[in-house]
Amino acid sequence: MTGTSRILFAVFPIIAACAPLDQGDDRPGRDDGATSVQPEARVAPPPRRGANTVDALDTATEEQRAAATAPPTAEGERLGEVTASLGDPTDPGIWMRTGLVESRQSGRVVVEGSGAGATVELIPLEGEGGAQLSLSAMRLLNVALTDLPTVIVYRQ
């Protein structure tokens, strides 16, 4: 064995040891069915790659839906009314992006007129634009995905 060969054989295991291990991938588009552990049990998994129907994109569990539609123990602090549109349908969970909050927090939205309500994660809206509801939230509120409902937003 030459000196160069010995160096390569000595260096290769060191380089291999530095390579990151595959520890799962939560990004949308995984097609092997594997997901890493979510930081919170209430976080819905991302939709599978190629999902193109409402049912395939809405990955909230029955338990998450039941918790979101349970009657609130207290109304909470009213933050205001906003007109909301459908947010990114591939972004899982039951949430609302809004300029009414500056940090992530639990909240509740109620559709003006129908009174349908759901507990959601309130997420600060980055940049310009109007409030957005997740696909799961729109479905729980019985709002057509193309509608622009006016919702009352509460902090819980």
Residue frames relative to the residue before (quaternion, step in Angstrom):
aa qw qx qy qz dx dy dz
M 1.0000 0.0000 0.0000 0.0000 0.00 0.00 0.00
T 0.3928 -0.7263 0.5171 0.2254 3.54 -0.92 0.95
G 0.6854 -0.4789 0.3586 0.4150 3.53 -1.31 0.24
T 0.6447 0.5199 -0.3197 0.4602 3.60 1.00 -0.81
S 0.6447 0.5199 -0.3227 0.4582 3.60 0.95 -0.84
R 0.6528 0.5135 -0.3195 0.4562 3.58 0.95 -0.87
I 0.6381 0.5207 -0.3310 0.4606 3.59 1.02 -0.76
L 0.6511 0.5123 -0.3178 0.4611 3.59 0.94 -0.87
F 0.6765 0.4847 -0.2988 0.4670 3.58 0.90 -0.88
A 0.6600 0.4926 -0.3046 0.4785 3.59 1.11 -0.59
V 0.7084 0.4641 -0.2592 0.4644 3.60 0.99 -0.83
F 0.5949 0.6135 -0.3694 0.3651 3.62 0.95 -0.77
P 0.6788 0.4678 -0.3276 0.4616 3.68 0.78 -0.81
I 0.6244 0.5316 -0.3483 0.4542 3.60 1.05 -0.65
I 0.6544 0.4974 -0.3079 0.4791 3.59 0.95 -0.87
A 0.6511 0.5176 -0.3159 0.4564 3.60 0.91 -0.87
A 0.6535 0.5190 -0.3172 0.4505 3.59 1.00 -0.78
C 0.6633 0.5099 -0.3021 0.4569 3.60 1.15 -0.54
A 0.5363 0.6341 -0.4092 0.3780 3.61 1.19 -0.36
P 0.4836 -0.6716 0.4670 0.3113 3.61 -0.91 0.82
L 0.4242 -0.6799 0.5371 0.2631 3.53 -1.13 0.71
D 0.4801 -0.6257 0.5185 0.3303 3.58 -1.14 0.57
Q 0.0236 -0.8228 0.5670 -0.0313 3.55 -0.47 1.21
G 0.7216 -0.3953 0.2435 0.5136 3.57 1.04 0.65
D 0.1611 -0.7754 0.6084 0.0516 3.51 -1.27 0.38
D 0.2163 -0.8127 0.5327 0.0949 3.58 -0.56 1.16
R 0.4745 0.7045 -0.4402 0.2911 3.58 1.21 -0.16
P 0.5594 -0.5687 0.4650 0.3839 3.57 -1.12 0.59
G 0.6899 0.4844 -0.3489 0.4094 3.52 -1.11 0.65
R 0.4643 0.6396 -0.4814 0.3788 3.59 1.19 -0.05
D 0.1323 -0.8176 0.5548 0.0784 3.56 -0.89 0.78
D 0.5824 0.5920 -0.3895 0.3982 3.59 1.20 0.16
G 0.5434 -0.6571 0.3779 0.3608 3.59 1.28 0.07
A 0.5960 0.5756 -0.3712 0.4192 3.61 1.20 -0.21
T 0.0025 0.7639 -0.6452 -0.0118 3.52 -1.14 0.69
S 0.4530 -0.6499 0.5171 0.3241 3.54 -1.12 0.49
V 0.6709 -0.4870 0.3636 0.4248 3.54 -1.27 0.23
Q 0.3830 -0.7169 0.5389 0.2211 3.55 -0.87 0.98
P 0.5577 -0.6270 0.4162 0.3502 3.61 -1.00 0.70
E 0.7817 0.1265 -0.0735 0.6063 3.57 1.12 -0.58
A 0.5403 -0.6545 0.4244 0.3155 3.55 -0.94 0.90
R 0.6587 0.5334 -0.3256 0.4190 3.61 1.11 -0.50
V 0.5378 0.6202 -0.4057 0.4020 3.58 1.26 -0.06
A 0.3584 -0.7361 0.5359 0.2061 3.56 -0.75 1.07
P 0.5019 -0.6407 0.4743 0.3357 3.60 -1.07 0.62
P 0.5712 -0.5795 0.4347 0.3860 3.59 -1.17 0.44
P 0.5712 -0.5775 0.4379 0.3854 3.59 -1.15 0.45
R 0.5743 -0.5825 0.4498 0.3585 3.53 -1.23 0.49
R 0.6175 -0.5222 0.4286 0.4027 3.55 -1.23 0.47
G 0.7991 0.2810 -0.2272 0.4805 3.54 -1.00 0.86
A 0.4079 0.6989 -0.4937 0.3185 3.61 1.23 0.02
N 0.0789 0.8254 -0.5523 0.0861 3.56 -0.76 1.02
T 0.6265 0.4536 -0.3737 0.5119 3.56 1.19 0.49
V 0.6568 -0.5099 0.3723 0.4122 3.56 -1.22 0.44
D 0.6763 0.4964 -0.3035 0.4518 3.60 0.86 -0.90
A 0.6690 0.4876 -0.3035 0.4717 3.61 1.00 -0.72
L 0.6879 0.4799 -0.2800 0.4670 3.60 1.06 -0.69
D 0.6703 0.4599 -0.2882 0.5061 3.60 1.14 -0.63
T 0.0292 -0.8511 0.5229 -0.0362 3.57 -0.12 1.30
A 0.3579 0.7242 -0.5121 0.2921 3.61 1.21 0.26
T 0.4255 -0.7071 0.5074 0.2481 3.57 -1.00 0.85
E 0.6581 -0.4890 0.3834 0.4253 3.57 -1.26 0.26
E 0.6317 0.5304 -0.3329 0.4569 3.59 1.04 -0.76
Q 0.6516 0.5045 -0.3127 0.4724 3.59 0.98 -0.82
R 0.6516 0.5102 -0.3154 0.4644 3.57 0.98 -0.81
A 0.6524 0.5133 -0.3135 0.4611 3.58 0.96 -0.88
A 0.6573 0.5014 -0.3115 0.4685 3.60 0.95 -0.85
A 0.6755 0.5107 -0.2959 0.4420 3.59 0.96 -0.84
T 0.7557 0.3767 -0.2110 0.4923 3.59 1.05 -0.65
A 0.4204 0.6886 -0.4810 0.3431 3.60 1.27 0.10
P 0.5647 -0.5946 0.4348 0.3723 3.58 -1.04 0.68
P 0.4728 -0.6817 0.4706 0.3006 3.60 -0.91 0.83
T 0.4832 -0.6487 0.4984 0.3119 3.56 -1.15 0.59
A 0.7697 0.0333 -0.0270 0.6369 3.57 1.25 -0.52
E 0.5831 -0.6167 0.4028 0.3426 3.57 -1.07 0.70
G 0.3622 -0.7361 0.4984 0.2803 3.58 0.98 -0.75
E 0.6260 -0.5384 0.4156 0.3815 3.54 -1.35 0.03
R 0.3703 -0.7298 0.5315 0.2185 3.56 -0.71 1.07
L 0.2206 -0.7983 0.5521 0.0962 3.56 -0.75 1.10
G 0.7078 -0.4112 0.2729 0.5055 3.56 1.12 -0.57
E 0.4661 -0.6310 0.5366 0.3111 3.53 -1.38 -0.16
V 0.0071 0.7888 -0.6142 0.0209 3.55 -1.04 0.80
T 0.3785 -0.6477 0.5986 0.2809 3.49 -1.32 0.37
A 0.1198 -0.8275 0.5483 0.0161 3.56 -0.72 1.07
S 0.1998 -0.7405 0.6277 0.1329 3.50 -1.28 0.56
L 0.6483 -0.4814 0.4053 0.4285 3.53 -1.33 0.06
G 0.3205 -0.7340 0.5700 0.1833 3.55 -0.91 0.96
D 0.7720 -0.3078 0.2540 0.4947 3.57 -1.27 -0.31
P 0.3388 -0.7831 0.4811 0.2014 3.63 -0.42 1.15
T 0.6461 0.5013 -0.3365 0.4669 3.61 1.20 -0.22
D 0.5681 0.5593 -0.3895 0.4613 3.60 1.29 -0.05
P 0.2822 -0.8221 0.4678 0.1601 3.61 -0.18 1.26
G 0.6052 0.5820 -0.4298 0.3321 3.52 -1.32 0.32
I 0.4332 -0.6421 0.5651 0.2840 3.49 -1.40 0.04
W 0.2546 0.7924 -0.4872 0.2645 3.54 0.03 1.35
M 0.1481 -0.7299 0.6520 0.1422 3.50 -1.44 0.13
R 0.2323 -0.7213 0.6360 0.1459 3.55 -0.98 0.93
T 0.1332 0.8003 -0.5651 0.1496 3.54 -0.74 1.09
G 0.4793 -0.6567 0.5092 0.2824 3.52 -1.21 0.56
L 0.5236 0.6575 -0.4020 0.3634 3.60 1.26 0.00
V 0.7477 0.2919 -0.2008 0.5615 3.61 1.26 -0.17
E 0.3310 -0.7469 0.5469 0.1827 3.53 -1.23 0.55
S 0.7674 0.1689 -0.1326 0.6042 3.58 1.30 -0.08
R 0.6133 -0.5398 0.4200 0.3951 3.57 -1.25 0.44
Q 0.1807 0.7744 -0.5872 0.1510 3.52 -0.99 0.90
S 0.5719 -0.5770 0.4537 0.3663 3.51 -1.27 0.32
G 0.0652 0.8004 -0.5922 0.0660 3.52 -1.06 0.78
R 0.2916 -0.7160 0.5988 0.2092 3.50 -1.34 -0.14
V 0.1253 -0.7653 0.6258 0.0836 3.54 -1.11 0.73
V 0.1078 -0.7739 0.6233 0.0312 3.54 -1.08 0.83
V 0.3941 -0.7188 0.5250 0.2289 3.57 -0.82 1.03
E 0.4264 -0.6928 0.5262 0.2475 3.52 -0.79 1.10
G 0.7502 0.3423 -0.2787 0.4923 3.55 -0.88 0.93
S 0.7981 0.2747 -0.1578 0.5125 3.61 0.50 -1.11
G 0.3557 -0.7566 0.4796 0.2663 3.58 1.10 -0.63
A 0.4170 0.6947 -0.4846 0.3298 3.61 1.26 0.07
G 0.0303 -0.8270 0.5609 -0.0213 3.55 -0.87 0.93
A 0.0390 -0.7827 0.6208 0.0216 3.53 -1.29 0.41
T 0.4196 -0.6457 0.5752 0.2760 3.51 -1.20 0.64
V 0.0150 -0.8090 0.5846 -0.0584 3.56 -0.80 1.06
E 0.4453 -0.5958 0.5653 0.3566 3.51 -1.34 0.13
L 0.2562 -0.7520 0.5893 0.1467 3.56 -0.75 1.06
I 0.0814 -0.7968 0.5984 -0.0179 3.54 -0.77 1.14
P 0.4937 -0.6532 0.4697 0.3301 3.61 -0.85 0.86
L 0.3897 -0.7002 0.5526 0.2292 3.54 -1.03 0.85
E 0.2316 -0.7769 0.5735 0.1177 3.55 -0.71 1.10
G 0.8070 0.2214 -0.1800 0.5170 3.55 -0.96 0.84
E 0.6726 -0.4734 0.3801 0.4232 3.50 -1.30 -0.41
G 0.4925 0.6445 -0.4973 0.3078 3.52 -1.28 0.33
G 0.5610 -0.6218 0.4466 0.3149 3.48 -1.33 0.19
A 0.7096 -0.4433 0.3429 0.4270 3.50 -1.36 0.17
Q 0.1451 -0.7850 0.5999 0.0530 3.53 -1.16 0.72
L 0.2082 -0.7527 0.6137 0.1156 3.54 -1.10 0.80
S 0.5099 -0.6297 0.4848 0.3292 3.55 -1.10 0.66
L 0.6639 -0.4870 0.3873 0.4148 3.54 -1.28 0.37
S 0.6590 0.5115 -0.3095 0.4565 3.59 0.91 -0.92
A 0.6570 0.5073 -0.3147 0.4604 3.60 0.94 -0.85
M 0.6367 0.5254 -0.3346 0.4546 3.61 0.92 -0.87
R 0.6723 0.4930 -0.3020 0.4624 3.58 0.93 -0.87
L 0.6550 0.5109 -0.3196 0.4559 3.61 0.97 -0.81
L 0.6908 0.4634 -0.2639 0.4882 3.57 1.13 -0.67
N 0.3859 -0.7452 0.4565 0.2956 3.59 1.32 -0.01
V 0.4138 0.6802 -0.4779 0.3712 3.53 0.99 0.94
A 0.4859 -0.6434 0.4994 0.3172 3.58 -0.95 0.85
L 0.5628 -0.6519 0.3972 0.3170 3.56 -0.95 0.87
T 0.6852 0.4573 -0.2832 0.4911 3.58 1.21 -0.38
D 0.5241 0.6418 -0.4089 0.3824 3.60 1.28 -0.09
L 0.2644 -0.7128 0.6241 0.1803 3.52 -1.38 0.32
P 0.0573 -0.8526 0.5187 0.0278 3.59 0.39 1.20
T 0.3631 -0.6565 0.6059 0.2646 3.51 -1.27 0.51
V 0.0367 -0.8109 0.5837 -0.0177 3.57 -0.71 1.09
I 0.3603 -0.6727 0.6028 0.2329 3.51 -1.24 0.64
V 0.1977 -0.8044 0.5561 0.0684 3.56 -0.76 1.07
Y 0.0773 -0.7904 0.6077 0.0036 3.53 -0.93 1.03
R 0.3302 -0.6770 0.6176 0.2263 3.55 -1.20 0.63
Q 0.1976 -0.7960 0.5598 0.1184 3.59 -0.92 0.83
